[in-house]
Amino acid sequence: MTKIQLRYPLIRPLDDSDLDNVANLRGVYGILQLRTTPSLDAVILEYDASRLSEQDVESALYRFGIPIQRALV
């Protein structure tokens, strides 16, 4: 297992309606942890890089409605 952490800035702060989406994101195989920064302006996601690519992770965040800013390529 290769654990990787990515930081994604948020478009807006997470609210109560996002909590179910965050919980459902935990069901994605290879995603280990999602937490907010202390300032609540970004999320830090830990995932297994032997299971998912960075693009897979970003796609899952969008699919579950987590309001992240698109990563710069």
Secondary structure, DSSP 8 states (H G I E B T S, - for coil): --EEEEEEEBSS---GGGHHHHHHHTTSTTEEEEEE-TTSSEEEEEEETTT--HHHHHHHHHHTT--B-----
